[in-house]
């Protein structure tokens, strides 16, 4: 069975052939650490975690390298640091912001059941590589220094007669149209309006490093060069998969390709470009101004991370997703059921009907349909398949216990009431037995009578 992936660059599903099956390499753009991650940020984390797990299943755990960076130098970080820690020197305040936000991000994505990537490089630890790439670009005639900035010229790239790809190929834009459509009030240090920043001078007090290109003033990198440098350092000049949200295709990924291919004289940076679709909340675009901006942290107060994970995977990663309360409730019910039947059984081999749709460009909705199919049959295969997808991280008792804790239900009190009700039923005091059932219902506890006795669960 072969894996097929949709590649944004060639705009088709292609069979995945790794450059080296012993070292399958994937890079995914990670967060800029300045604030709580929102639920839209969770989508690439979960989607590419499923791909990481699938690749490990196919090629072996030791043969897959997954790099997801942390952007820890950015204007938004500087603004946040100045606002939150006005008494501290800016660099110290920035460290506080990036440390706190980075920790929060890890707590969030761990709760979502996402494996940690093989490497999580930080931009500020790769300044030397960024400078090196910038020097190569200048030497090759693709970049130039002006007024303490270094700029990349897409027009120089497209004029070069070589193996290089065309600027605009990934995002399917024509450079001529970009030139025609660019804003008129272009920065004075740019030769052409489509040139983009590789390096810029730091303002006083901001993080700064010695500049490339013989620039005397200290400076800092542009955003795009960070990913080119970190991908190069950890995955080499040319690797297998580059992923991220669809909003990153232009300009971020287009510029990454330009920088990396021109610096290393490569036709490609990555062989497969994968992008997850947008996320909406209750059919509206999520935004702070609309007041529907939800963080992962907030959702985790009300739902176990695996519920958020399942809810995300019910939609194919390339389709837009509508994040709704109704869908979350359904996902919670499904997981309650899967936990009950599969969390405590020996996991079998992941089932072929689950793997097959995953091999077809990560068709998770179809894989989930196959899981429902296993529910009434091979529960060992169900357990193994769920684990492959990052579910069932705890026992059913732990799962139920957490639900009770979250709902504030006192399990001992519930057991006592159920025993009282059983006694009432055995003496045929149905008025009393109904009274206790209603009391439990008011506490948010649903009970179920069967031949084996009475079981209960916290009704969400
Ligand atoms: Zn990136």
Boltz pocket constraint, residues with backbone or C-beta under 6 A from the ligand:
constraints:
  - pocket:
      binder: B
      contacts: [[A, 28], [A, 29], [A, 30], [A, 223], [A, 224], [A, 227], [A, 252]]
      max_distance: 6.0
